[in-house]
Amino acid sequence: MDHRRIGWPFIVLSFLYLANVTSFFGVSAQYAALWSLAVEEHFYLVWPTLVHRLSKRTIAWCALAIFLLCPTLRAVAYRLGWTYGAGYTWLVADGLALGALVGVLSRTRFGSRSAVRFFSICCFAAAIGLLTLLRPFGIWRESTPVGGVLQVTAVNLFSAGVLTVTLLLGTSAFSWIVNRPILQWFGGISYGLYLIHMLGFDVVDHWIIHFRPSWYAEIPSSIGLMTLRFVLSMGLAVGCAFLSRKYFEEWFLGLKDRWTAHVPAPVTNVVIPMEEEAAQRTA
């Protein structure tokens, strides 16, 4: 592609889920979307084992510890003069840990609607508080120590608030607000779409440069050309993501049903926390 050169060293490291630490091997990160997928894979290779072996209480404490540890490590990295804003797993796993904490809490006695609502309010309050109170210290800019260390924390807290509000809405009389077929469809292809959306723009730019080079120079100042580039690029990416999900990813997702024995749900008298409101009242 005209704007991207990807070498085999980067491809091999990415294949081994090391796209976020390629600098340790003297290889530049040549496709930015893969660094966060590497972080996710590191987390998913370890976290299911912990969930399988530890109690919910211990898992919750582990998630909370990771959420608090990552900002601390970013601060230590800054203090030592290291790249504290890098995408290394131990510096950025706090977002995944916070999501895991939400998942654990929703399956315990703290998962009632009132508790989840309180958790959501706390997340929003903490995020807004950090972004407001620390604004004079540069939290809005990643280039500052406070921003590099705590901006991601504030964003993660706000995202956790949005997630829990969505769960509450999706299990209430207002579920129609979030349970939209188009959103669910995009949710199904979202992983692949994130993976290839940058390639979609690369391919379209490649075509434009070769067949309409004058257009490419005008894109930054032309709303029409910018919109056309976006529609073509995202259309290509969405189409490829859909085909990938249907004819490639589904086969791998189906393997879990072959390799995992069916375990009947345990009989319990505890009301499932995130059920519909009416179902809770009935129970």
C-alpha positions in Angstrom: 0.0 0.0 0.0 1.1 3.6 -0.6 0.9 4.5 3.1 1.9 1.3 4.8 4.8 -1.1 4.6 4.5 -4.2 6.8 7.5 -6.4 7.1 7.6 -10.1 8.0 9.2 -9.5 11.5 6.1 -7.5 12.5 3.8 -10.1 11.0 5.5 -12.9 12.9 5.4 -11.0 16.2 1.7 -10.1 15.6 0.9 -13.8 14.9 2.4 -14.5 18.4 0.3 -11.8 20.0 3.3 -9.5 20.5 2.2 -6.5 18.4 2.2 -4.3 21.4 5.8 -5.1 22.4 7.5 -5.1 19.0 9.9 -2.3 20.2 11.5 -4.8 22.5 12.6 -6.7 19.4 13.7 -3.6 17.5 10.7 -3.8 15.2 8.4 -0.8 14.6 4.7 -1.1 15.1 3.5 -1.1 11.5 -0.3 -1.6 11.9 -1.6 0.2 15.0 -4.9 -1.7 15.3 -3.1 -4.8 16.4 -1.5 -3.5 19.6 -4.8 -3.5 21.5 -5.8 -6.9 20.2 -2.5 -8.2 21.6 -3.4 -6.8 25.0 -6.8 -8.5 24.8 -5.2 -11.8 23.9 -2.8 -11.6 26.8 -5.7 -10.9 29.1 -7.9 -13.7 27.7 -5.1 -16.3 27.8 -4.8 -15.8 31.6 -8.1 -14.5 32.9 -10.4 -17.5 32.1 -8.0 -19.8 34.1 -8.3 -17.5 37.1 -12.1 -17.4 36.7 -12.1 -21.2 36.6 -10.0 -21.7 39.6 -10.8 -18.8 42.0 -13.9 -17.7 43.8 -15.9 -14.7 42.6 -14.7 -12.7 45.6 -11.1 -13.4 44.8 -11.6 -12.7 41.1 -13.2 -9.3 42.0 -10.2 -8.4 44.2 -7.8 -9.5 41.4 -9.6 -7.3 38.9 -9.6 -4.3 41.3 -5.9 -4.9 41.9 -5.1 -4.8 38.2 -7.2 -1.7 37.8 -5.2 0.1 40.5 -1.9 -1.4 39.5 -1.7 -0.2 35.9 -1.9 3.6 36.7 0.7 3.0 39.4 3.0 1.3 36.9 2.4 4.2 34.4 3.5 6.6 37.1 6.6 4.5 37.9 7.4 4.4 34.2 7.2 8.2 34.0 9.4 8.5 37.1 12.0 6.3 35.6 12.0 8.1 32.3 10.4 5.2 30.4 7.6 5.4 27.8 4.7 5.5 30.2 2.2 6.0 27.4 3.2 2.8 25.6 0.7 0.1 24.9 2.4 -2.6 27.0 -0.1 -4.9 28.6 1.0 -4.1 32.1 0.4 -0.4 31.5 -3.0 -0.6 29.8 -4.8 -3.7 31.1 -6.8 -1.6 33.6 -9.7 -1.1 31.2 -10.1 -4.9 30.7 -9.8 -5.4 34.4 -12.6 -2.9 35.1 -14.8 -4.6 32.5 -14.1 -8.0 34.2 -15.0 -6.4 37.6 -18.3 -5.3 36.2 -18.9 -8.9 35.0 -18.0 -10.4 38.4 -20.1 -7.9 40.4 -23.2 -8.5 38.1 -23.1 -12.2 39.1 -22.9 -11.7 42.9 -25.2 -10.3 45.6 -23.8 -6.9 44.5 -25.4 -7.3 41.1 -28.9 -6.1 42.0 -30.3 -3.3 39.9 -29.8 -0.8 42.7 -26.2 -1.8 43.3 -25.4 -1.7 39.6 -27.0 1.7 39.4 -24.9 2.9 42.3 -21.8 1.4 40.7 -22.6 3.3 37.5 -23.1 6.6 39.3 -19.8 6.1 41.1 -18.0 5.4 37.8 -19.4 8.6 36.2 -18.7 10.7 39.3 -15.1 9.5 39.5 -14.5 10.0 35.8 -16.0 13.5 35.8 -14.2 14.3 39.0 -10.8 13.3 37.6 -11.3 15.2 34.3 -12.5 18.3 36.1 -10.4 18.6 39.2 -7.2 17.6 37.4 -7.7 19.7 34.4 -5.3 22.4 35.6 -2.6 19.7 35.9 -3.0 18.6 32.3 -5.2 15.5 32.5 -6.8 16.4 29.1 -3.3 16.1 27.4 -1.6 12.7 27.1 1.8 14.5 26.9 1.6 15.6 30.5 2.5 13.2 33.4 -1.0 13.5 34.9 -2.7 13.0 31.5 -0.5 10.1 30.6 -1.1 8.4 33.9 -4.8 9.1 34.7 -6.5 10.1 31.5 -7.0 6.5 30.5 -8.3 5.7 34.0 -10.9 8.5 33.7 -11.9 7.2 30.2 -12.2 3.6 31.5 -14.4 4.7 34.4 -16.7 6.7 32.2 -16.9 3.7 29.8 -17.8 1.4 32.7 -20.5 3.8 33.6 -21.9 3.7 30.0 -21.7 -0.1 30.0 -23.6 -0.5 33.2 -26.2 2.0 32.2 -26.6 0.1 28.9 -27.1 -3.2 30.9 -29.7 -1.5 33.1 -31.6 -0.1 30.1 -31.4 -3.4 28.2 -33.2 -5.2 31.1 -35.9 -2.6 31.7 -39.0 -1.2 30.0 -36.7 1.0 28.0 -34.7 -1.8 26.4 -35.8 -0.6 23.0 -33.3 2.2 23.3 -30.3 -0.1 23.3 -31.6 -3.4 21.9 -31.5 -2.3 18.3 -31.0 -4.9 15.6 -28.5 -2.8 13.6 -26.4 -2.3 16.7 -26.5 -6.0 17.5 -25.5 -6.8 13.9 -22.5 -4.4 14.1 -21.7 -5.9 17.5 -21.4 -9.3 15.8 -18.8 -8.1 13.3 -17.2 -5.5 15.6 -14.0 -7.5 16.3 -13.2 -8.1 12.7 -14.3 -4.6 11.7 -11.8 -3.1 14.2 -9.1 -5.4 12.9 -9.4 -4.4 9.2 -10.9 -0.9 9.2 -7.5 0.7 8.7 -6.9 -1.6 5.7 -10.2 -0.4 4.2 -8.9 3.2 4.2 -5.5 2.1 2.9 -7.1 0.2 -0.1 -9.4 3.2 -1.0 -6.5 5.6 -0.7 -4.4 3.4 -2.9 -7.1 3.5 -5.6 -7.6 7.2 -5.3 -3.8 7.9 -5.6 -3.5 5.7 -8.7 -6.6 6.7 -10.5 -7.5 10.2 -9.2 -4.4 11.7 -7.6 -5.8 15.2 -7.8 -8.7 14.1 -5.6 -6.4 12.8 -2.9 -4.7 16.2 -2.5 -8.1 17.8 -2.2 -9.6 15.4 0.4 -8.5 17.4 3.5 -10.3 20.6 2.3 -13.3 18.9 0.6 -16.2 17.7 2.7 -17.6 15.8 -0.3 -14.4 13.9 -1.1 -13.8 13.3 2.6 -17.3 11.8 2.9 -16.9 9.7 -0.2 -13.6 8.3 1.1 -15.2 7.5 4.4 -18.2 5.8 2.8 -16.1 3.7 0.4 -13.6 2.7 3.1 -16.1 1.8 5.7 -18.3 0.0 3.2 -15.4 -2.1 2.1 -14.3 -2.8 5.8 -17.9 -3.6 6.9 -18.4 -6.0 3.9 -15.1 -7.8 4.6 -15.9 -8.0 8.4 -19.3 -9.5 7.6 -17.8 -12.1 5.3 -15.0 -12.9 7.8 -17.6 -13.4 10.6 -19.9 -15.6 8.5 -17.3 -17.8 6.6 -14.2 -17.7 8.8 -14.8 -16.7 12.4 -18.0 -18.7 12.9 -16.1 -22.0 12.3 -13.6 -21.2 15.1 -16.4 -20.0 17.4 -18.2 -23.3 16.9 -15.3 -25.3 18.2 -16.1 -24.4 21.8 -19.4 -26.3 21.5 -17.5 -29.4 20.3 -14.8 -29.3 22.9 -16.8 -28.3 25.9 -19.2 -30.7 27.5 -22.7 -29.3 28.2 -23.0 -28.4 31.9 -26.6 -27.9 33.1 -27.2 -24.6 34.9 -27.2 -25.1 38.7 -30.5 -24.8 40.5 -30.4 -21.8 42.8 -32.8 -19.7 44.7 -30.9 -16.5 44.0 -32.6 -14.1 41.6 -30.4 -13.4 38.5 -29.4 -9.8 39.1 -29.6 -8.4 35.6 -33.0 -10.1 34.7 -35.9 -8.0 33.4 -37.5 -5.9 36.2 -40.8 -7.8 35.8 -39.0 -11.1 36.1 -37.4 -10.0 39.3 -40.6 -8.9 40.8 -42.2 -12.3 39.9 -39.3 -14.2 41.5 
